[in-house]
Every structure is written in structure tokens, then in C-alpha cells.
Amino acid sequence: MEGYCFKCRVKKEMKDPQAVTLKNGRPANQGVCPTCGTKIFRIGKA
């Protein structure tokens, strides 16, 4: 799963992606940037 890292400012492959559900019921994925360790969050495609 690929997401945008705001710290590195590029799209990267998530490390340890997890499917989560937002408060409004929409699916999302949450992972970690392999380079800097910042959380990467992507809405949809859970």
C-alpha cells in the first residue's frame, strides 16, 4: 500500500499497513514511513 509522507514529501510504500475505520465509517489504511518513521495515513482502499 502506497501513501504520501508529509515529512519526506514523496509517495512511499507503507511499512506495517493496518486497515482502520474512521468515525464516519469510511475505510482507511495507516502505516509507517520506512525512511523517517512518520505515520502515513491513506483514506479509502482498506
C-alpha positions as a Markdown table, in Angstrom:
| # | Residue | x | y | z |
|---|---|---|---|---|
| 1 | Met | 0.0 | 0.0 | 0.0 |
| 2 | Glu | 1.4 | 3.4 | -1.0 |
| 3 | Gly | 0.8 | 6.6 | 0.8 |
| 4 | Tyr | 2.1 | 10.2 | 0.9 |
| 5 | Cys | 4.7 | 11.0 | 3.6 |
| 6 | Phe | 4.3 | 14.7 | 4.6 |
| 7 | Lys | 7.8 | 14.8 | 6.2 |
| 8 | Cys | 9.7 | 13.3 | 3.1 |
| 9 | Arg | 7.2 | 15.0 | 0.7 |
| 10 | Val | 7.0 | 11.9 | -1.6 |
| 11 | Lys | 4.8 | 8.9 | -2.1 |
| 12 | Lys | 6.2 | 5.8 | -0.4 |
| 13 | Glu | 5.3 | 2.2 | 0.3 |
| 14 | Met | 3.8 | 1.9 | 3.8 |
| 15 | Lys | 5.6 | -0.3 | 6.4 |
| 16 | Asp | 3.2 | -2.4 | 8.5 |
| 17 | Pro | -0.1 | -1.1 | 6.9 |
| 18 | Gln | -3.2 | -1.7 | 9.0 |
| 19 | Ala | -6.8 | -1.3 | 7.9 |
| 20 | Val | -8.8 | 1.1 | 10.1 |
| 21 | Thr | -12.3 | 2.6 | 10.0 |
| 22 | Leu | -12.8 | 6.3 | 10.5 |
| 23 | Lys | -15.5 | 7.7 | 12.8 |
| 24 | Asn | -17.8 | 8.3 | 9.8 |
| 25 | Gly | -17.5 | 4.7 | 8.7 |
| 26 | Arg | -15.1 | 5.2 | 5.8 |
| 27 | Pro | -12.2 | 2.7 | 5.4 |
| 28 | Ala | -8.6 | 3.8 | 5.6 |
| 29 | Asn | -5.1 | 2.5 | 5.9 |
| 30 | Gln | -2.5 | 3.6 | 8.4 |
| 31 | Gly | 1.2 | 2.7 | 8.3 |
| 32 | Val | 4.7 | 4.0 | 8.9 |
| 33 | Cys | 7.2 | 5.6 | 6.5 |
| 34 | Pro | 10.2 | 3.3 | 6.1 |
| 35 | Thr | 12.6 | 6.2 | 5.8 |
| 36 | Cys | 11.7 | 8.7 | 8.6 |
| 37 | Gly | 9.3 | 6.7 | 10.8 |
| 38 | Thr | 6.4 | 9.2 | 10.4 |
| 39 | Lys | 2.8 | 7.9 | 10.3 |
| 40 | Ile | 1.3 | 7.6 | 6.8 |
| 41 | Phe | -2.4 | 7.7 | 6.5 |
| 42 | Arg | -4.5 | 6.9 | 3.4 |
| 43 | Ile | -8.3 | 7.2 | 3.2 |
| 44 | Gly | -10.0 | 4.6 | 1.1 |
| 45 | Lys | -9.0 | 1.2 | -0.3 |
| 46 | Ala | -8.8 | -0.6 | 3.1 |
